[in-house]
Amino acid sequence: MDKNLRKEPITDAFRYKVVSDYFYKGGSYKEVATRNGITEPTLYRWIRIFAPTSEPIVELSHGTEDMEYTEKKKLEKRIKDLEKALEYSNLRADAYKKAIDIAEDKFNITLLKKSGTKQ
């Protein structure tokens, strides 16, 4: 066991700090691990778990506020996308109804089933 390894409990905030330290300050796995008092395999695991996939890591000093703001923006965008999809579906349903009405009038046939079914 190395004397320079950390003894106190490790928080997620510390893990994020170490991973962002690796990505933004640079250095090898060994340098970053030594600088933060952890082992290389631990750093590998943290990077695999906490590394940014498509978005940069949020600064920890503003973490909660930035995460809430980002989450709110994502949800607002999702709502807007769903509203557009609903509008498109409604227009499509109206177009189908209109096409059925025209076909029924033109060919004098019923395409839609009656609402009550026989049992």
C-alpha positions in Angstrom: 0.0 0.0 0.0 1.4 3.4 -1.0 1.7 6.1 1.7 0.4 8.8 -0.7 -3.0 7.2 -1.3 -6.1 8.9 0.1 -7.5 7.6 3.4 -10.7 9.6 3.8 -14.0 8.7 2.1 -14.2 9.6 -1.6 -17.2 11.7 -2.8 -18.7 11.9 -6.3 -17.6 15.5 -6.4 -14.0 14.5 -5.9 -14.4 11.8 -8.6 -15.8 14.4 -11.1 -12.9 16.7 -10.1 -10.3 14.1 -10.8 -11.9 13.1 -14.2 -12.2 16.8 -15.3 -8.6 17.3 -14.1 -7.5 14.4 -16.4 -9.4 15.8 -19.4 -8.8 19.6 -19.0 -5.3 19.8 -17.4 -3.9 16.8 -19.2 -1.2 14.4 -18.2 -0.9 10.7 -18.2 -3.0 8.4 -16.1 -0.1 7.8 -13.8 0.5 11.6 -13.3 -3.2 12.4 -12.6 -3.6 9.4 -10.3 -0.5 10.3 -8.3 -1.4 14.0 -8.2 -4.8 13.1 -6.7 -3.7 10.2 -4.4 -5.5 7.4 -6.2 -4.4 4.3 -8.1 -4.3 4.1 -11.9 -7.0 1.3 -12.1 -9.3 3.6 -10.0 -8.7 6.4 -12.4 -9.5 4.2 -15.4 -12.8 3.1 -13.7 -13.8 6.7 -12.9 -13.1 7.9 -16.4 -15.2 5.1 -17.8 -18.0 5.9 -15.4 -17.8 9.7 -15.1 -16.3 10.8 -18.5 -18.3 13.1 -20.6 -19.9 11.4 -23.6 -21.2 14.2 -25.7 -21.4 17.1 -23.3 -18.5 18.7 -21.3 -18.3 18.1 -17.6 -20.1 20.8 -15.6 -18.0 23.0 -13.3 -18.5 21.7 -9.8 -18.7 25.1 -8.2 -21.8 25.8 -10.2 -22.7 22.1 -10.6 -26.2 22.0 -9.2 -27.4 25.2 -10.7 -25.8 24.4 -14.1 -27.2 20.9 -14.1 -30.7 22.2 -13.2 -30.5 24.8 -16.0 -29.2 22.2 -18.5 -31.9 19.7 -17.5 -34.6 22.4 -17.8 -33.4 23.3 -21.3 -33.4 19.7 -22.3 -36.9 19.2 -21.0 -38.1 22.4 -22.7 -36.6 21.2 -26.0 -38.2 17.7 -25.5 -41.6 19.4 -24.9 -41.3 21.5 -28.0 -40.3 18.4 -30.1 -43.3 16.4 -28.7 -45.6 19.3 -29.5 -44.4 19.4 -33.1 -44.8 15.6 -33.4 -48.4 15.9 -32.0 -49.3 18.6 -34.4 -47.9 16.6 -37.3 -49.9 13.5 -36.2 -53.1 15.6 -35.9 -52.6 17.0 -39.4 -51.9 13.5 -40.7 -55.1 12.1 -39.1 -57.1 15.0 -40.6 -55.7 14.3 -44.0 -56.6 10.6 -43.7 -60.1 11.5 -42.7 -60.5 13.9 -45.6 -59.1 11.2 -48.0 -61.6 8.6 -46.7 -64.5 11.1 -47.0 -63.5 11.9 -50.6 -63.2 8.2 -51.4 -66.6 7.3 -49.9 -68.3 10.1 -51.8 -66.6 9.4 -55.1 -66.9 5.6 -55.1 -70.1 5.4 -52.9 -68.6 2.8 -50.5 -68.1 2.8 -46.7 -64.5 2.5 -45.7 -64.9 3.0 -41.9 -66.5 0.4 -39.7 -69.6 1.3 -37.7 -68.9 2.1 -34.0 -70.9 -0.8 -32.5 -69.6 -4.4 -33.2 -71.7 -7.5 -33.1 -70.9 -10.1 -30.5 
